Amino acid sequence: MISIYSSLIYYNYTLFNLSFLKNKSKDKDPFSENTIALDVGTEYVKSAIFSITNGQVHIKGYSKAKQQSDAMKGAMIVDLQNVIENCDLAIGEALSSVDKSEPLPKKVILGIAGELVYGITVMSSFERDNPESKIDQLELDKVISDVRKNSFPKAKEQIVKDMGMENMNIEEIDSVINDTFIDGFRVNNPIGFVGKNVSFRVFSTFSPSVHLTSLKTIAKALDLEISAIVVEPYAIARAFRGSKSDKFSAVFVDIGGGTTDLALVESGGVIGTKMFALGGRVFTKRVEQVLGQQYDIAEEKKILYSEDKLEPIEKIKIGKAMIRDAKTLVRGIHLSLEDFEDIENYPSQILLCGGGSLLPEIKTEILNYPWLQELPFTRFPKVDFILPDMLSDIIDETGKANKVTDVAALSLARMALEIKNK
């Protein structure tokens, strides 16, 4: 056990040895006590302290810590010790606003993103031998097992192809049933239903072992038990209010510091996730180049530019420089969408979040892009930003998590509801 010092406050955590990811807590409500949601981003680590009460996620503490410029690269951890210290700082500051009489968090939900995280949706359809029998958990577990067996080789092949390394170890992050159709009717929870023809839409995610090992090392260093590691664009897509409706379809785009992460939702189900290595740091480096200033100053100037707080001369210089990289990023969104298989029509709604999305050129270039000529959109997509108050089942008691940059961390906290109900 180690002692952790953050924000001049002393916290002593205890490590509970439960199984990684697949733990089935014996507690009636595993998230009734305070838990940590940790978004380890390229530019910032964001920490949300939360608990679940009456089916809602209550955010009791929230904070973020700046990452060093060389701590992360493309959402991959490069300097592990610095990242651990930054996570420690963010957690400590978030805990400073939590009632000291409440138990300290022992569990953490970690977010994972980056170009090597691979998400795939598999449709599993079959005819049941005994249609009068009720579907139970054993039957669902068998479906998940069969899908894993079939999807893992494809995921490994894709990641190895992207990396160009034949001997890379690939691990499953998680597999969840997104949708169930029984005799043609969609049901929210198949357990207890009867029927003959059943179709499950299972979403499986995979990543190189080195990526997951880094996250597990962070949790161990902080004496925290991992409740789940969740793909961030998936969490955002599931947290958005109304996204599970069979009438809802959208493209979610989270533009972070090192990567841009996408989730495609069709008729309330997550079809898949894609990531590519272009984010806010590319724009910061462009500002650094144009203004001839150091990286940290360029980052501040970029943020001021996003908030329309710069003097006219600098504003014009930066604005001109942003256009080329914005065009490249939008092209990356196009290529990522094109990579989804068997899509007849793309959703006519693009939803943006993440710090990089605040640059005005991003939205402008998305609106200027010839989507109807390039991809099978039925109509030109509209573009909107996601704010935390658009997420379902979340009550922010701190009042601090109110920007597009806070969406991912809150979405990770909300995943506790789905983990709890697995």
Secondary structure as UniProt FT lines:
FT   STRAND          3..6
FT   TURN            7..8
FT   STRAND          9..12
FT   TURN            20..22
FT   TURN            30..31
FT   STRAND          35..40
FT   STRAND          44..53
FT   TURN            54..55
FT   STRAND          56..66
FT   TURN            69..71
FT   STRAND          72..73
FT   TURN            74..75
FT   STRAND          76..77
FT   HELIX           80..95
FT   TURN            96..97
FT   TURN            100..101
FT   STRAND          107..112
FT   TURN            115..116
FT   STRAND          118..127
FT   TURN            131..132
FT   HELIX           137..163
FT   TURN            166..167
FT   STRAND          170..182
FT   TURN            183..184
FT   STRAND          185..187
FT   TURN            191..192
FT   STRAND          197..208
FT   HELIX           209..221
FT   TURN            222..223
FT   STRAND          225..231
FT   HELIX           232..239
FT   TURN            241..244
FT   TURN            246..247
FT   STRAND          250..255
FT   STRAND          260..266
FT   TURN            267..268
FT   STRAND          269..276
FT   HELIX           280..291
FT   HELIX           295..306
FT   TURN            307..308
FT   HELIX           312..338
FT   STRAND          349..353
FT   HELIX           355..358
FT   HELIX           360..368
FT   HELIX           371..374
FT   STRAND          382..385
FT   HELIX           388..390
FT   TURN            392..393
FT   STRAND          394..396
FT   HELIX           404..406
FT   HELIX           407..420
//
